[in-house]
Amino acid sequence: ERQRYRELKILKKKGEILFFLRQVPFHLEAGVKYVCDFLIFWTSGEVTIEDVKGVKTDMYILKKKMVEATYPITITEV
């Protein structure tokens, strides 16, 4: 996650992204909360959601499916 943060700072400095947010929560049914690592706003107008994963736990897989079913987004794993 630290390495991706550094990469995003370089991309921002180069003008490829407008800005990015870290640890953004998505609230789901039954009080469940998913927190993505990065929400990135690109100069092209695209917005991406990234999660840096070493190990995909069962809980992560379930929450990812729930978020993608609830919101019109796709989570990119880095």
ZIURZI-V806684 format. One record per residue. N is the residue number from 1. SS is DSSP state (A for helix, B for strand, O for the rest). BURIAL is + if it has 9 or more other ideal C-beta (glycine too) atoms within 8 Angstrom, else -. Layout:
# ZIURZI-V806684
n:N ss:SS burial:BURIAL
n:N ss:SS burial:BURIAL
This chain:
# ZIURZI-V806684
n:1 ss:O burial:-
n:2 ss:A burial:-
n:3 ss:A burial:-
n:4 ss:A burial:+
n:5 ss:A burial:+
n:6 ss:A burial:-
n:7 ss:A burial:-
n:8 ss:A burial:+
n:9 ss:A burial:-
n:10 ss:A burial:-
n:11 ss:A burial:+
n:12 ss:A burial:+
n:13 ss:A burial:-
n:14 ss:O burial:-
n:15 ss:O burial:-
n:16 ss:O burial:-
n:17 ss:B burial:+
n:18 ss:B burial:-
n:19 ss:B burial:-
n:20 ss:B burial:+
n:21 ss:B burial:-
n:22 ss:B burial:-
n:23 ss:B burial:-
n:24 ss:B burial:+
n:25 ss:B burial:-
n:26 ss:B burial:+
n:27 ss:B burial:-
n:28 ss:O burial:+
n:29 ss:A burial:-
n:30 ss:A burial:-
n:31 ss:A burial:-
n:32 ss:O burial:+
n:33 ss:B burial:-
n:34 ss:B burial:+
n:35 ss:B burial:-
n:36 ss:B burial:+
n:37 ss:B burial:+
n:38 ss:B burial:+
n:39 ss:B burial:+
n:40 ss:B burial:+
n:41 ss:B burial:-
n:42 ss:B burial:+
n:43 ss:O burial:-
n:44 ss:O burial:-
n:45 ss:O burial:-
n:46 ss:O burial:-
n:47 ss:B burial:-
n:48 ss:B burial:-
n:49 ss:B burial:+
n:50 ss:B burial:+
n:51 ss:B burial:+
n:52 ss:O burial:+
n:53 ss:O burial:-
n:54 ss:O burial:-
n:55 ss:O burial:-
n:56 ss:O burial:-
n:57 ss:O burial:-
n:58 ss:A burial:-
n:59 ss:A burial:-
n:60 ss:A burial:+
n:61 ss:A burial:+
n:62 ss:A burial:-
n:63 ss:A burial:+
n:64 ss:A burial:+
n:65 ss:A burial:-
n:66 ss:A burial:+
n:67 ss:A burial:+
n:68 ss:A burial:+
n:69 ss:A burial:-
n:70 ss:A burial:-
n:71 ss:O burial:-
n:72 ss:O burial:-
n:73 ss:O burial:-
n:74 ss:O burial:-
n:75 ss:B burial:+
n:76 ss:B burial:-
n:77 ss:B burial:-
n:78 ss:O burial:-
